[in-house]
Amino acid sequence: TSPAIRCVAGASVSASMSDPKARKILIAGDVRGNIASLYKRVVSVNASPAGPFHALFCVGPFFTSDAENDDDAAAETTDELQPYLDGTSVAPIPTYFLDAFPGGRGVCGRDEKLSGKIALNITFLRTPEVCEIAGLRVAVLPGHYNPINWNDESALASAAAREEGEFTKKDVTSLKQSHSTTGSGAVDLLLTADWPRGVCAFARDKTDGGGVSLEKNNGDTGEHKTTTPSLTAAASGSPACAELARELQPRYHVSSRSGVFYQREPYRNQKGHVTRFIGLGAVGNSNKTKWLHALALTPAREMAPSALHKSPADTTSSPYVLPAGASGGRNLPGPPGVGEKRPFGVDADEFDRASVRWEDAAAKKTRLTAGTPDNKRPLKGDIALTVYVRNLNFRADENAVGSFFAGCGDIVDLKLGRGEDGRSRGFCHVVFGSTEAVEKALGLTDNPFFGRDITVAMAKSEKERGDDRDARRGTHRNGTNATPPTGCWFCLSNEKDTHLVASIAGECFVSMDKGGLVADHCQVVPVEHTPSFASLSPSAAAEVWSYIACVRKMLNDGGGGSNDTVDANHCAAPRDLVVFERHLALRSKGGNHVHMNCVPVPREKANKARKIFEQAAKRLGFEWDVFDAPTSAEQLQALLQEKAGDDEYYCVHLPDGQILFRLIKPKEPHWMSFGREVLGHLLGCPERTAWQECMESETAETSRAEKFKNAFEKYDEPAKNALG
């Protein structure tokens, strides 16, 4: 699912609510006896178009804590719960809570053998375990964290912890064992009352939901230090919860008790998928802090590996994993307000190459000679059942790659290419046991894995690799090939998906985007395999420029073949155009073949295009260079050649013609699906940002191309000029 896209009066709702496979759940923060406020909101959200929901989870204290030491007083705080306890009222949806004591002693009892069900549709999750609720694999750590009793493992401390509803090291161990004994499958949801310590490490946005930051003054040094409620909550969080998040690697981790709403950027796990952490406020709080969150989750066991391992553009490194070996045995200082990057120790023998951030100077100096696999060993199995995988993220290790391809079939052997220093070289060979498994693996090409679109192809024999090396010697220095590369989708000579072509001129053509963001999302592509607009011949660049101008005019007149918006007179409403070009020197398929993505945007959203691209850039840690609208292809080419030369770049043409430009330096990462991600959120269709998940039948694609062709025909000056 995607991050929250709609927030109303203390509740936030996630996307994909219309997915029929998804399990819809609500998660609330600290209830503290506010049952009436809780269920009033739940009833409203459950009756909304986003509902109905399968379950409600309450992650903070469920009972008020005003009478912690008085059982009789505690009983008085259950007034709002009493109608549900005596059966005169029924909870609107199945409700589960995990932090009951000390306020709930009179209701839940002290006997750990008692059933957790306290009323119809209301259950206390009193056992630390991984269980199935509403079709989801849910890991539960009941109780809350007390550092005093946590560090004291005596029988007296354990008894006191149980009395006060505090979890112990034994509880954490039990939860880990439950995860192992139930199959160690992906955990959909981890619920802890306390925040995990250090969760803000590597996060770009450390503010709470309202962007709050506080200035603190150190009286001793006079130093001013900026902090935020989320940083404070993370710094005082539980190391046990952080340890569980690191080991269980849940898809979602939700906590409360801090009174802060915080939605962290997703972070990547060693298993390949991402985790999203959400902190919630207290129910009915006076500050209007969000305390109710809705999710639509497809169980991990029902997801294809490519969908499960998809990483959004703003994915960060895990806040919990930094091997001791990467720092030479020293404790590294962490981000402000977090302490150290290793909130709990990682021994040197646990070192995992995939967790090292190679762009860190300290990591670059680390020599990983110990345990480095022998890259010269021969592959086991049949070369005819072997695939070659390229464009792997350097952090993806053998376990992550094996997990990604495990759904295809039996794996006979897997060898990751590594250098002499042990670092991944970004490719691997996977040997399968059947042709069916190979076919499934080949179908994963161009799917996102660890933030990169990987390429999967049949492995070649030594003779075939030698022939390829000889052929590459004929490649021109400007990036164009003497013979068209056979793997390029954009080369017409390869006759791939030609039913999507809507127009052909002298040197360029227009094709519908496969799995477009909107139905008339198209691409302007030169016939010759050329890497960028900047390197096109002047005549080809002029034709591309003309095509874009014609598409813009058609949209301005309300055309496009799939325009569902109308104006006040019920005529097709005019739209604007956003164009983006991604020039990345891809090694696969003969290198990059320039394609200008043309995405129609409703006029009322067009003025937000620049802002959303700038916000996305800020989250990824860079700024755009902004240039006035060029008046010709020649002027744009001159600008790109001046700013980029032969280097990679990203270029966005805004509706008003302004250019957003970013130079991509050597070895600097850039998100492959960046443009689609940003425009998907602008258009309100974030679920369509991965084109592989928007595939249509060839009949539907042909129909879409024909509609566009008919609408574009009277504007198609390049094709008319080509015919003379």
C-alpha positions in Angstrom: 0.0 0.0 0.0 0.9 3.6 -0.4 1.5 6.2 2.3 -1.6 8.1 3.6 -3.3 10.1 0.9 -6.3 11.4 2.8 -6.4 12.7 6.4 -9.6 13.9 8.1 -10.1 15.0 11.7 -7.6 12.8 13.3 -7.8 9.9 10.9 -5.6 9.0 8.0 -6.5 6.6 5.3 -4.1 4.7 3.0 -4.5 4.1 -0.7 -5.6 0.8 -2.5 -8.9 0.6 -0.5 -10.6 -0.6 -3.7 -8.3 -3.6 -4.0 -10.6 -6.7 -3.6 -7.7 -8.8 -2.3 -6.8 -6.3 0.4 -7.7 -6.7 4.1 -8.9 -3.4 5.4 -7.9 -2.6 9.0 -8.0 0.4 11.3 -5.3 1.1 13.9 -5.8 3.5 16.8 -3.3 5.0 19.3 -3.7 5.3 23.1 -7.3 4.8 24.0 -7.0 5.3 27.8 -10.6 4.6 28.4 -12.0 6.9 25.7 -14.2 4.2 24.3 -17.0 6.5 23.2 -14.7 8.7 21.1 -13.0 5.7 19.7 -16.1 3.9 18.4 -17.8 7.1 17.3 -15.0 7.7 14.8 -14.7 4.0 13.9 -18.4 3.8 13.0 -18.1 6.9 10.8 -15.0 5.6 9.0 -16.4 2.1 8.6 -19.5 3.6 6.9 -17.5 5.7 4.6 -16.6 4.7 1.0 -13.3 3.4 2.3 -15.1 0.8 4.5 -16.1 -1.7 5.7 -13.1 -2.7 7.7 -12.2 -6.2 9.0 -10.6 -5.3 12.3 -9.5 -2.5 14.7 -6.1 -2.7 16.5 -5.4 -0.4 19.5 -1.7 -0.2 20.1 -1.4 2.1 23.1 -2.8 1.8 26.7 -6.4 0.7 26.4 -7.5 1.6 29.9 -6.9 4.9 31.8 -3.8 5.0 34.0 -5.2 7.4 36.6 -5.7 4.6 39.1 -2.7 2.5 38.5 -2.3 1.4 42.1 -6.0 1.1 43.1 -8.0 -1.8 41.7 -11.3 -0.3 42.9 -10.5 3.0 41.3 -9.5 1.2 38.1 -12.8 -0.4 37.9 -14.5 3.0 38.0 -12.7 4.0 34.8 -14.5 1.3 32.8 -17.8 3.2 32.6 -17.6 3.8 28.9 -16.6 0.1 28.4 -19.3 -1.3 30.7 -22.1 -1.6 28.1 -19.8 -3.7 26.0 -18.8 -5.9 29.0 -22.4 -6.6 30.0 -23.5 -7.2 26.4 -25.9 -4.3 26.0 -23.6 -2.8 23.3 -21.5 -4.6 20.7 -18.2 -3.2 19.2 -18.9 -2.1 15.6 -15.9 -4.2 14.3 -13.6 -6.8 15.9 -11.3 -4.9 18.2 -7.9 -6.1 19.5 -5.8 -4.3 22.1 -2.3 -5.2 23.5 -1.5 -2.8 26.5 -4.0 -3.5 29.3 -2.2 -3.2 32.7 -2.2 -1.7 35.2 -5.4 0.1 34.4 -7.3 -3.0 33.2 -6.6 -5.4 36.1 -10.2 -5.5 37.1 -11.4 -6.4 33.5 -8.6 -8.5 32.1 -7.4 -10.3 35.3 -3.9 -11.3 36.2 -4.0 -15.0 35.2 -2.1 -15.4 32.0 -4.0 -18.5 31.2 -7.3 -16.6 30.9 -8.8 -16.1 27.5 -8.2 -12.7 26.0 -11.8 -12.1 25.0 -13.3 -9.6 27.4 -16.5 -8.9 25.5 -18.2 -9.7 22.2 -15.8 -8.4 19.4 -13.3 -7.1 22.0 -10.1 -9.1 22.6 -7.0 -8.6 24.7 -3.9 -9.9 22.8 -2.2 -11.0 25.9 0.3 -13.5 24.4 3.6 -12.4 22.6 3.2 -14.3 19.3 2.8 -14.2 15.6 -0.8 -15.0 14.7 -3.3 -14.6 11.9 -5.9 -11.9 12.3 -8.2 -10.8 9.5 -6.1 -12.9 7.1 -2.9 -11.0 8.0 0.2 -12.3 9.7 0.4 -10.1 12.8 3.2 -10.0 15.4 2.1 -8.8 18.8 4.2 -7.7 21.8 1.8 -7.1 24.6 2.5 -4.6 27.4 4.9 -1.7 27.5 8.6 -0.9 28.1 10.2 -0.1 31.5 14.0 0.1 31.3 14.5 -0.6 35.0 12.7 -4.0 35.0 13.9 -4.7 31.5 17.5 -4.8 32.6 16.7 -6.7 35.8 16.2 -10.4 35.0 15.6 -11.4 38.6 12.4 -13.3 39.6 11.2 -10.3 41.7 11.6 -7.9 38.7 9.8 -10.4 36.4 6.9 -10.6 38.8 6.7 -6.8 39.1 6.8 -6.5 35.4 3.9 -8.8 34.9 1.9 -6.9 37.6 2.5 -3.6 35.8 1.9 -4.9 32.3 5.5 -4.6 31.2 7.0 -6.9 28.7 10.2 -8.8 29.5 13.2 -10.3 27.6 11.4 -13.6 27.9 8.4 -12.1 26.1 10.6 -10.8 23.3 12.2 -14.3 23.0 8.8 -15.9 22.9 7.7 -13.7 20.0 10.8 -14.5 18.0 10.3 -18.2 18.6 6.7 -17.9 17.5 7.9 -16.2 14.3 10.2 -19.1 13.6 7.8 -21.9 14.5 5.0 -20.5 12.3 7.2 -20.6 9.2 9.2 -17.3 9.3 7.1 -15.9 6.5 6.9 -12.1 6.0 5.1 -10.4 8.9 2.4 -8.0 7.6 2.0 -6.1 10.8 4.1 -5.6 13.9 2.2 -4.0 16.9 4.1 -2.6 19.9 2.9 0.0 22.4 6.3 1.6 22.5 8.3 3.3 19.7 11.4 1.5 18.6 14.5 3.3 19.7 16.4 5.1 16.8 13.6 4.7 14.2 14.4 8.2 12.9 18.0 7.3 11.9 18.5 7.9 8.1 15.0 9.5 7.9 15.0 12.6 5.7 11.8 13.9 7.4 12.0 13.8 11.1 9.1 16.1 11.8 5.7 15.0 13.1 2.6 15.2 11.0 2.4 18.9 11.5 6.1 19.6 10.7 6.8 20.7 14.3 10.3 21.4 15.4 11.6 22.7 18.7 14.7 24.8 19.5 16.5 23.7 22.7 19.2 25.6 24.4 22.0 23.9 26.2 22.6 26.0 29.3 26.1 24.7 29.8 27.4 25.4 26.3 25.0 28.0 25.0 24.5 25.7 22.0 21.1 25.7 20.2 19.9 22.3 19.0 16.9 21.6 16.8 14.8 18.6 17.7 11.3 17.4 17.0 8.7 15.4 18.9 9.4 12.4 16.7 13.2 12.5 17.5 12.4 12.8 21.2 10.1 9.8 21.0 12.6 7.8 19.0 15.4 8.6 21.4 13.4 7.4 24.4 11.9 4.4 22.6 12.5 0.8 23.4 15.6 -1.0 22.1 13.6 -4.3 22.4 11.0 -3.0 19.9 13.9 -1.9 17.6 15.4 -5.4 17.9 12.1 -7.0 16.9 11.7 -4.6 14.0 15.2 -5.6 12.8 14.7 -9.3 13.2 11.0 -9.7 12.1 11.3 -7.1 9.2 7.5 -6.4 9.1 5.9 -4.6 6.3 4.2 -2.2 8.7 5.2 -1.4 12.3 2.7 0.7 14.3 3.3 2.1 17.8 1.8 4.8 20.1 2.4 6.0 23.8 4.3 9.0 22.6 1.4 11.2 21.7 3.1 11.9 18.4 1.8 11.2 14.9 4.7 10.3 12.7 4.9 8.5 9.3 8.4 7.6 8.5 9.7 7.1 5.0 9.9 3.4 4.2 13.2 1.7 4.9 14.6 -1.3 3.1 15.2 -4.7 4.8 17.7 -7.4 4.1 14.9 -9.6 2.8 14.2 -7.2 0.0 10.9 -5.6 1.0 10.4 -2.3 2.8 9.0 -1.5 6.3 6.8 1.5 7.0 6.7 2.8 10.6 3.7 4.8 11.9 3.4 6.4 15.3 -0.1 7.5 16.4 -1.4 10.0 18.9 -3.9 9.5 21.7 -7.6 9.0 21.0 -9.6 12.3 21.2 -6.5 14.4 22.0 -7.1 18.2 22.2 -4.2 18.9 19.8 -6.0 17.2 16.9 -3.0 14.9 16.5 -3.9 12.0 14.2 -4.8 8.9 16.1 -6.6 6.6 13.7 -4.9 5.1 10.6 -6.5 2.9 7.9 -4.6 0.4 5.9 -5.6 -1.9 3.0 -3.1 -4.7 3.0 -2.8 -7.7 0.7 -1.2 -10.5 2.7 2.4 -11.0 1.8 1.8 -14.7 1.1 -0.6 -13.7 -1.7 1.7 -11.2 -3.4 4.1 -11.8 -6.3 7.8 -11.3 -5.3 8.0 -8.3 -7.6 5.1 -6.6 -5.9 6.3 -7.5 -2.4 9.9 -6.2 -3.1 8.8 -2.9 -4.7 10.6 0.1 -3.1 9.2 3.6 -3.3 11.4 6.5 -4.4 11.9 7.8 -0.9 13.1 4.5 0.6 16.0 4.9 3.0 18.5 2.6 4.7 17.3 0.6 7.7 17.7 2.6 10.9 18.6 -0.6 12.8 21.3 -2.2 10.8 24.9 -1.0 10.7 27.5 -3.7 11.1 30.3 -3.3 13.6 32.7 -4.3 10.9 32.0 -1.2 8.9 33.3 1.0 11.7 36.4 -1.0 12.6 34.8 -2.1 15.8 34.1 1.5 16.9 30.7 2.9 17.9 29.6 5.3 15.2 27.8 8.5 16.2 24.2 8.5 15.0 21.9 11.2 13.6 20.9 14.1 15.9 18.7 13.0 18.8 19.1 9.2 18.2 22.4 8.3 19.9 24.4 5.7 18.1 23.5 4.1 14.8 23.6 0.7 16.4 20.9 0.9 19.2 21.8 -2.6 20.1 25.2 -4.3 19.4 25.9 -6.3 16.2 28.9 -8.6 16.6 31.5 -8.7 13.9 30.7 -12.3 13.0 27.1 -11.1 12.1 28.5 -8.9 9.4 26.2 -8.7 6.3 27.6 -7.0 3.2 24.2 -6.1 2.0 23.7 -3.7 4.9 26.7 -1.5 4.2 26.0 1.8 2.6 28.9 1.9 0.2 28.6 5.6 -0.4 29.7 6.2 3.2 33.4 7.0 3.4 33.9 4.7 6.4 32.3 1.8 4.5 34.4 2.4 1.4 37.6 1.8 3.4 36.3 -1.5 4.8 38.0 -4.5 3.2 35.6 -7.4 3.1 38.1 -10.2 2.6 36.8 -12.5 5.3 34.3 -15.0 4.1 34.4 -13.7 0.5 32.9 -16.3 -1.8 35.1 -17.8 -4.6 33.8 -16.1 -7.8 35.8 -18.5 -10.0 33.9 -21.6 -9.0 31.8 -23.1 -11.8 28.0 -22.9 -11.7 26.2 -26.1 -10.8 23.4 -27.1 -13.1 22.4 -26.7 -16.8 23.4 -23.5 -18.7 20.2 -23.9 -20.6 18.3 -23.4 -17.3 20.4 -20.4 -16.1 19.4 -16.8 -16.2 21.7 -13.7 -16.0 20.4 -10.9 -13.8 21.8 -7.4 -14.2 21.3 -3.9 -12.6 21.2 -5.3 -9.1 21.4 -3.0 -6.2 24.9 -3.4 -4.6 23.2 -4.0 -1.2 21.3 -7.0 -2.5 23.0 -10.2 -1.2 22.6 -13.8 -2.1 19.7 -14.3 0.4 17.8 -11.4 -0.9 18.2 -12.4 -4.6 17.3 -16.0 -3.7 14.1 -14.9 -1.9 13.1 -12.7 -4.8 13.4 -15.6 -7.3 12.2 -18.4 -4.9 8.6 -18.0 -6.2 9.6 -19.0 -9.7 10.6 -22.6 -8.8 13.5 -24.7 -7.4 16.9 -23.0 -7.5 19.8 -25.3 -8.1 22.6 -22.7 -7.7 23.0 -18.9 -7.4 26.3 -17.0 -7.7 26.5 -13.3 -7.1 29.3 -11.5 -8.9 31.7 -9.9 -6.4 35.0 -8.1 -6.7 38.2 -9.0 -5.0 37.1 -6.8 -2.0 33.9 -8.7 -1.6 31.6 -6.0 -3.0 28.8 -6.9 -5.3 29.3 -6.0 -8.9 25.6 -5.7 -9.6 24.9 -9.0 -11.4 24.4 -12.7 -10.7 23.6 -16.0 -12.3 20.6 -18.1 -11.1 20.3 -21.8 -12.1 16.8 -23.3 -12.0 15.6 -26.9 -12.0 13.0 -26.6 -14.8 12.1 -24.6 -17.9 8.9 -23.5 -16.2 10.9 -21.8 -13.5 13.1 -20.1 -16.0 10.1 -18.7 -17.9 8.7 -17.3 -14.7 12.1 -15.7 -13.9 12.3 -14.1 -17.3 8.9 -12.6 -16.7 10.4 -10.6 -13.8 12.6 -8.5 -16.1 12.1 -4.7 -15.6 10.6 -5.3 -12.2 11.8 -3.2 -9.3 14.0 -4.9 -6.8 15.9 -3.0 -4.0 15.0 0.3 -5.8 16.3 -0.7 -9.3 14.5 -2.2 -12.4 16.4 -5.4 -12.9 17.1 -7.1 -16.2 16.6 -10.9 -16.4 17.8 -12.7 -19.6 19.0 -16.1 -20.5 22.7 -16.7 -19.6 25.1 -17.0 -22.5 27.8 -19.5 -23.1 31.4 -18.5 -23.2 31.4 -18.4 -27.0 28.3 -16.2 -27.1 29.9 -13.8 -24.6 33.0 -13.6 -26.8 30.9 -12.9 -29.9 29.2 -10.1 -28.0 32.5 -8.5 -27.0 33.5 -8.5 -30.7 30.2 -6.9 -31.7 30.6 -4.1 -29.1 33.8 -3.0 -30.7 31.7 -1.7 -33.5 29.7 0.6 -31.2 30.0 4.3 -32.0 31.4 6.6 -29.3 28.3 8.7 -29.3 26.3 5.8 -28.0 24.4 4.8 -31.1 24.9 1.2 -32.4 26.0 0.1 -35.9 23.3 -2.5 -35.7 20.1 -2.1 -33.6 20.3 -3.9 -30.2 18.0 -6.9 -30.1 16.8 -6.3 -26.6 15.5 -2.7 -26.9 11.8 -2.3 -26.6 11.9 1.2 -28.2 13.6 0.1 -31.4 11.0 -0.5 -34.1 13.2 -3.0 -35.9 12.6 -5.4 -33.0 8.9 -5.4 -33.7 7.9 -5.3 -30.0 4.4 -4.1 -29.2 4.1 -2.3 -32.5 0.3 -2.2 -31.9 0.9 0.6 -29.5 2.4 2.9 -32.2 0.0 5.8 -32.9 2.1 7.8 -35.4 5.3 7.5 -37.4 7.1 10.4 -39.0 10.5 10.7 -40.8 12.8 10.2 -37.8 10.5 9.7 -34.8 7.3 8.0 -33.8 4.6 8.3 -31.0 3.8 5.2 -29.0 1.3 4.7 -26.2 3.0 4.1 -22.9 2.7 0.4 -21.8 0.7 0.6 -18.6 0.4 4.3 -18.7 -0.4 6.6 -15.8 -3.5 7.7 -17.7 -5.1 6.2 -20.9 -3.5 8.7 -23.2 0.0 8.7 -21.6 2.3 8.5 -24.7 6.0 8.6 -25.6 7.8 10.4 -28.4 10.7 8.2 -29.5 13.4 8.6 -32.2 13.7 5.7 -34.6 17.5 5.7 -34.3 18.8 4.1 -31.0 20.2 7.3 -29.4 20.7 7.7 -25.6 19.4 11.2 -25.0 17.6 14.2 -26.5 20.9 16.2 -26.1 22.7 13.7 -28.4 20.0 13.6 -31.2 20.7 14.9 -34.6 19.3 18.4 -35.1 16.6 17.1 -37.5 15.5 14.3 -35.1 15.4 16.7 -32.2 13.3 19.2 -34.2 10.8 16.4 -35.0 10.6 15.3 -31.4 10.0 19.0 -30.4 7.2 19.2 -33.1 5.5 16.1 -31.9 5.4 17.4 -28.3 4.0 20.7 -29.5 1.3 18.9 -31.4 0.3 16.7 -28.4 0.2 19.9 -26.3 -2.1 21.6 -28.8 -4.4 18.6 -28.9 -4.8 18.5 -25.1 -5.4 22.2 -25.0 -8.3 21.7 -27.3 -9.8 19.0 -25.1 -8.6 16.1 -27.2 -6.6 13.0 -26.5 -8.9 10.1 -27.1 -9.5 9.3 -23.4 -10.4 12.7 -21.8 -12.9 12.0 -19.1 -13.0 15.6 -17.7 -15.6 18.1 -19.0 -16.0 21.8 -18.6 -19.1 23.8 -17.5 -20.6 23.3 -21.0 -20.1 19.6 -20.8 -17.4 19.7 -23.5 -14.1 18.0 -23.2 -12.1 20.1 -20.8 -8.6 21.3 -21.9 -5.6 19.7 -20.3 -1.9 20.5 -20.0 1.1 18.4 -20.6 4.1 17.4 -18.4 7.0 15.8 -20.3 9.9 14.1 -18.6 13.1 12.5 -20.0 15.4 10.1 -18.0 18.8 9.8 -19.5 20.6 7.0 -17.7 23.4 5.1 -19.3 21.8 1.7 -19.0 24.2 -1.2 -19.8 21.4 -3.6 -20.8 19.6 -3.7 -24.1 22.2 -1.7 -25.9 22.1 1.2 -23.6 19.4 3.9 -23.1 17.1 4.7 -26.0 15.7 8.2 -25.4 11.9 8.3 -25.0 10.1 11.5 -24.0 7.2 10.6 -21.6 4.2 12.9 -22.3 1.6 12.8 -19.5 -1.7 14.7 -19.8 -2.5 16.7 -16.6 -5.9 18.3 -15.7 -5.6 22.1 -15.9 -6.6 22.5 -12.3 -3.6 20.4 -11.2 -1.1 21.8 -13.7 0.0 24.6 -11.5 1.0 22.1 -8.8 3.4 20.2 -11.0 6.5 22.2 -10.2 5.7 22.1 -6.4 5.3 18.4 -6.3 8.5 17.7 -8.3 10.4 20.1 -5.9 8.9 18.4 -2.9 9.9 15.0 -4.2 13.5 16.3 -4.9 13.7 17.6 -1.4 12.8 14.2 0.0 15.5 12.6 -2.1 18.1 15.2 -1.1 18.6 17.3 -4.2 17.5 20.5 -5.8 16.4 21.2 -9.4 18.0 23.7 -11.7 15.2 25.8 -13.2 15.4 27.3 -16.7 13.1 29.5 -18.7 11.0 27.8 -21.4 13.2 27.2 -24.5 11.7 28.4 -27.8 13.1 25.6 -30.0 14.7 22.1 -29.9 18.0 23.7 -30.9 17.9 25.9 -27.8 17.0 23.0 -25.5 19.8 20.8 -26.9 22.3 23.6 -26.4 21.2 24.0 -22.8 21.4 20.3 -22.1 24.8 19.9 -23.8 26.1 22.9 -21.8 24.9 21.6 -18.4 25.4 17.9 -18.9 27.8 17.3 -21.7 28.0 13.5 -22.0 26.8 12.9 -18.4 23.5 11.5 -17.3 20.6 13.8 -16.5 16.9 14.1 -15.6 14.8 16.7 -17.3 11.2 17.7 -16.7 9.2 20.0 -19.1 6.5 21.8 -17.0 3.1 22.8 -18.4 4.3 26.4 -18.8 7.4 25.3 -20.7 9.9 25.8 -17.8 12.6 23.2 -17.5 13.6 21.4 -14.3 17.0 19.9 -14.8 19.1 17.6 -12.6 22.7 16.5 -13.5 23.3 12.9 -12.4 27.0 12.5 -11.5 28.9 9.3 -12.0 27.8 6.5 -9.6 25.1 8.8 -8.1 21.8 6.9 -7.7 18.6 8.1 -9.3 15.2 6.4 -8.9 14.3 4.7 -12.2 10.5 5.3 -11.8 10.9 8.9 -10.4 8.7 10.7 -13.0 5.9 8.1 -12.7 6.0 8.2 -8.9 5.7 11.9 -8.8 3.0 12.3 -11.4 1.1 9.3 -10.1 0.6 11.3 -6.8 -0.2 14.5 -8.7 -2.9 12.7 -10.7 -4.2 10.8 -7.7 -3.3 7.4 -9.0 -0.3 6.3 -7.0 -1.3 2.7 -7.6 -0.3 3.1 -11.3 3.3 4.2 -10.7 4.6 0.7 -11.6 3.7 0.0 -15.2 4.2 -3.7 -14.7 1.1 -3.7 -12.4 -1.0 -1.8 -15.0 -0.7 -4.3 -17.8 -3.6 -4.7 -20.2 -4.5 -7.3 -22.9 -3.2 -6.6 -26.4 -6.8 -6.0 -27.4 -7.2 -3.2 -24.8 -3.9 -1.7 -25.7 -4.8 -1.6 -29.4 -8.1 0.0 -28.7 -6.3 2.7 -26.6 -3.8 3.4 -29.3 -6.6 3.7 -31.9 -8.5 6.2 -29.8 -5.4 8.3 -29.4 -4.6 8.0 -33.2 -8.0 9.2 -34.2 -7.9 12.1 -31.8 -4.4 13.1 -32.8 -4.7 12.7 -36.6 -5.7 16.3 -37.3 -2.9 17.6 -35.2 -0.2 15.3 -36.5 2.0 17.7 -38.4 5.2 15.5 -38.2 3.5 12.6 -40.0 1.9 14.9 -42.6 5.3 16.4 -43.3 6.9 13.0 -43.7 4.4 12.1 -46.4 5.1 15.3 -48.2 
